[in-house]
Amino acid sequence: MRWVGEMLLAVCVALLVAGCSPVSEITGSDIAGSAIAPAELKLPPGFAAQVIFDGTGESREIYVRSDGDIFVSLAGLGDGPHILGLRDEDGDYVVDTIEHFHHLATPEAQRPPQVHIEYFDDHLYAVDNEQVVRMHLPRGQLRPDGKPEVIANIPYQRSHRGRTLSIDTDGWMYVNIGAPSNVCQATSRTRGSPGLDPCPQLEQHAGIWRWRNDVLDQSREDGELWAGGIRNAIAQTWDPVYKRLFVGQMGRDRLDSLWPEYFDSEQNAELPAEEFFAAAQGDNFGWPYCYYDQFQGRKVLAPEYGGDGKTIGRCAEFALPQVAFPGHYSPASIAFYHDDEFPARYKGGAFVALKGSWNRAPMPQDGYIVAFVPFENGAPTGDWEVFADGFKGFDTLYERGNAKYRPQSVFVHTDGSLYILDNNEGRIWRVTYTGDVTDAPDPTLTQPASDRDLMITASQGPGAGMYRRYCAACHQVQGGGVPGQFPPLTDSEWVNGDKGRLIATVLHGMQGPIAVKGQRYDELMPGHAFLENEDVALLLTYLRSSFGNSAEPVHDSEVLLVRDSEQRDTPWEATELATRTGLIAR
């Protein structure tokens, strides 16, 4: 019975997440062929969306082969198979069969990989934390033959470890290697810290490198820099019609908390733009020295390099974007439309999955859409429009963790339909053009206006204002954190626990992985020693009495004691603080 298969899948996925029985033992079975679910999406008139797969967990990229078979890469898994092969057996487009393969074991010191995939010449290519591999996977098969072959070795990096790849028609493989920092500061994510000039990270990071796709065991040094000064380009694709590499860059953050003399929280929510551009060999797009301000329509000098939000300086020499999306919308995937099934205005244009922000507080979080970029004569018109909406489940969203779906990847099938992959659970929609303008769903009739009812009010108490300014962008307004990056503050042992450890963490910052409620978090926390003792005490007292926490207040005399006894200029290692007790470290 079909429901039995679905229950077995759910159990096995749960075991995989828990690090138990390997899902790789499961092969093809009719576990996903449930009835077609109604689509929640809001689309232009005449379009319809069909849910063809409900997913098995956090997902990163989709590829639909010309024979209709679907491949999905997974994320957030420590050990286990990281790629799914999906097949519709009866012609209704709903997935009936699933295969799991590409087993990876994450070393203890690393964060779980965010695997991305590409298909070329009967091979499936996959990039993880350290390698690009290829697997022989001819049409008609859902699992590869033999073992993966290593194409390129790329050293692991903790920040922006998610790499993407695309392959051109001549067999060149393009790989995004993101910057290992926010903006190449002397002391990362620290208020007022200047940028390193020149930035040494540009030698091995923050750009698109290319390798041959058919040469095995290539080293990092065998790669050739194609285009540089790109902070992080999860969204990238080689388009065979335009014969160009197109990129969506995720911009920097923390303008207000690092440089409050120039930027307020509202400006930080909107700036800088997320950039869409065609990258030619030798192009430089200016990171970390510059960022694109969509309101001024120009690149301006970053404050770490002497900028004030208006000065252009050296930024006049760097390439400009073709399209600018609002700040922190997070471009995650690009797919060009060269088919005839959609109306003519879509032909030649690009669909862009914008998976949504987490750091636009105190403004609502935004993005969570699939955008469309029209092209004319081989170039964008400069405009963009919302194509698919309704993913976040609310008209207004304040907390990233409350979003129902996040559009992560888009792909145009050879039959002219558009596939959309959800990041949160791996749901897949198939979008087609029917021409019927009477049956388009209106999500505003069913979606709540806001997620405020799910939120813990962060507007009371004397430390609330400081929390919103210095903490909410990362730990979120509700204190729920960001999975894998910033831990939750709700009912937290770090917040309710030892005062000295908490004060030291806030004053000096912390780096290195920590475990909170059994989950690992790796992002660096900057120090806040610039705050007065009274302000630190108010902030921590607020934290210890909010978000489900209940602990005694912190006094300014206690902050002074920790500050005077443990002066330092660099963040703590997490292992140094893990067992710390008392206001003075023993």
ZAZA-533804 format. One record per residue (C-alpha): z, y, x. Coordinates in steps of 0.25 Angstrom, whole numbers, plus 5000, padded with zeros to 4 digits. Example, Ala and Ser with C-alpha at 12.3 -4.5 7.8 and 13.67 -1.06 7.14 Angstrom:
2
503149825049 502949965055 
//
This chain:
586
500050005000 499650145005 501050205003 501650095012 500750135023 501150275022 502650245022 502350165035 501650275041 502750375038 503850275044 502950255057 502750405059 504250425057 504550325068 503550385077 504150525076 505550455079 504950385091 505050245086 503950145081 502650185087 501550225076 500550175086 500750045080 500150085067 498650075065 497750095054 498350095040 498050155026 499250245027 498750385025 497750365013 498550425002 498050504990 497350634994 498450744994 498250874987 497950984998 498951095000 497951185007 497351315002 495851325006 494651415003 493951384989 493151264989 493951185000 494851064997 495850995006 496150845006 497450785013 496850665020 498150635028 499550665027 499850655042 500950585050 501650705057 501350815066 499850825070 499050905079 497550885078 496450815070 495050765073 494150705063 493050615069 491650615063 491950475057 493050535049 494250475057 495350575059 496250585072 497550665072 498450695084 499950705082 501050785088 502550785089 502650645093 503350595105 502850455107 501750385098 500350395094 499850535093 498450525086 498150475072 496750415068 496550435053 495450375044 495050385030 494550245025 494050265011 493350395012 494350485004 494650565018 496150525016 496650455029 496850305026 497050245041 497850295052 497950255067 498950305077 498550315092 498750385105 500150355108 500850455117 502250455123 502850585126 503650605138 505150645136 504850785143 503650815134 503550865120 502650775111 501150795113 500350875103 499050785104 497750845101 496450765100 494950785101 493750685098 492550675107 491550565111 492250445104 493550485111 494850555105 495450645115 496950685114 497750785122 499350775123 500350835132 499750785145 498450725143 497050725137 496650585133 495450525126 495350395118 494150315114 494050325099 492650305094 492250335079 492750225069 494050205077 495450265074 496050225087 495550235101 495050125110 495950105123 496850195130 496750345131 496050405143 496650525150 495650635151 496550755156 497950765161 498650895157 500150915161 501150935150 501651065145 502851095136 502351215129 501051215122 500851065125 499851045114 498451035120 497151025112 495750985117 494350995112 493050935119 491651005119 490350935118 490250925133 491550845135 492450955140 493850945135 494551075132 496151065132 497051175128 498251195137 499251295131 500151385139 501451335142 502151455138 502151565127 501651675137 501851635151 503151715153 503951715166 505151655157 504451595145 504751645131 505851745136 505951885132 505251985141 504851885151 503551925158 502351845158 501951775171 500651845177 499851775180 500251665171 500251535178 500151455166 498751495164 498351405176 498651275168 498851315154 498451415143 497051385141 495951275138 495551175149 494451085149 494250945155 493050845154 493350745142 492750625149 493550625163 494850545164 496150585170 495750735172 496950825178 497450955173 496651015185 495350955181 495351045168 494651175168 495151295161 494251335150 494951455144 496251515148 497351615143 497551525130 498951515126 498851385118 497551335111 497951215102 496751255093 495451235101 494151165099 492751155105 491651185095 490351115098 489551205089 489951335096 490151255109 491451335112 492951315113 493751375102 495251405104 496451445095 497551505104 499051515100 499651645104 500951675111 502251705103 503651775105 503051915106 504251975099 505451895105 504851905120 504452055118 505152125107 504952255113 503452245109 503452145097 504152115084 504251985077 503152025067 502252045079 502651915085 502251845072 500851905072 500551905087 499751865095 498551805088 498151665088 496751675095 495451595091 494351605102 493251535108 493551495123 492551505133 492651455147 493451555156 494051635144 495451685145 496251725133 497351795139 498651715138 499751745142 499351885145 498751925132 498751895117 497851935106 498452035095 497652015083 498052145077 497552225089 496352135091 496552125106 497352045116 498552115122 499452095134 500652005132 501952075133 502351975145 501252035152 501552185149 500952195135 501552265124 500752215112 499652325114 499252325129 497952245132 497952255147 497352125153 497052065139 495752135139 495152035148 495451905140 494651845129 494951885114 495051785102 493951775092 494951755080 496451795080 497451725071 498851775068 499951745078 500551615078 499651545068 499451435078 497951395079 497951245081 496551195078 495051245077 493951175070 492551235068 491751205055 490251175058 489951095045 489351125032 490351075022 491151205021 490551335016 489551395026 490551505030 491451405037 490351345046 490551385061 491951435058 493251375063 494451325056 495751345064 497051275061 498251375062 499451285061 500451405059 501551485066 502951465069 503351595076 502951705066 504351735062 504851825055 503451825048 503051695041 502451585048 500951585047 499651515050 499651375044 498151385040 496751335044 495951465047 494451475047 493751565057 492351605053 491251605064 489951685064 488851665075 489751575083 491051665083 492251695074 492051815065 493451855069 494051825055 494851695051 495251655037 496251555031 495551425027 496651325024 498051365020 499251305013 499751225025 501151285027 501551265013 502151405010 501451535007 502451595017 503051515029 504151555038 504551425045 503451345052 504251215049 504151235034 502551235035 502051115027 500751095036 500151165048 498651155050 498551095064 497151045066 495751065059 494550985061 493150985054 492650845051 491150815052 491050805036 491350955036 492850945031 494051015038 495250935042 496551005044 497750935051 499250975048 500150985060 501450955053 501150815047 499750785050 499150805036 497650815036 496750895026 495250885024 494651015019 493351005012 492451105005 492251064990 491751194985 492651184973 493451314972 494351264960 495251164967 495751234979 497251214980 498151344980 499351314989 500051444985 500351374971 501151264978 501651324991 503051394991 502851544995 503751535007 504651435015 505851525014 506551435005 506551335017 507051425027 508451465031 508651615030 508551675043 508851825039 510351825038 511451845049 511451935061 510751845070 509551815060 508751935065 508751885080 508451745075 507251785068 506751875080 507051775092 507151635086 506451625073 505051615079 505351485086 506451425078 505951475065 506551555054 507151435048 507651385061 506751265060 506151275074 504751225078 504551075081 504451045096 504651185100 505851255094 507051185089 507651205075 508951285074 509351215061 510651145062 510351145077 511351085087 510851185097 511251305088 512551245083 512951185096 513551235109 513551395109 513351405124 512051315123 511451395112 511751535118 511251485131 509951435125 509751565117 510051655129 509151585140 508251495132 507951345134 506751265138 506551115138 506551015127 507751005118 508050915106 508550965093 508850875082 508050765089 506850845091 506250905104 505951055106 505251105119 504951255117 505651355127 506651445120 506751585127 508051645131 508651765123 509551825133 508951965130 509851955117 511152025117 512351925116 512751975102 511351945098 511351805103 512651785097 512151835083 510851745084 511551615088 512651635077 511551655067 510851525072 512151445072 512351485057 510951475052 509851365050 510951265046 511751295059 513251305058 513951345071 514951455076 514351585079 514051635093 514751755099 514151855109 515251825119 514751685119 513351735122 513851825133 514551705139 513351615140 512451735144 513351775156 513651635161 512251575160 511251685164 509851635167 508451675166 507751545162 507851455149 508851335149 508351195150 508651125138 509351015146 510251125152 510751165138 510751025131 512250995135 512751135137 514051175131 514951295131 514651445133 514651425148 513751315153 514551205160 
//
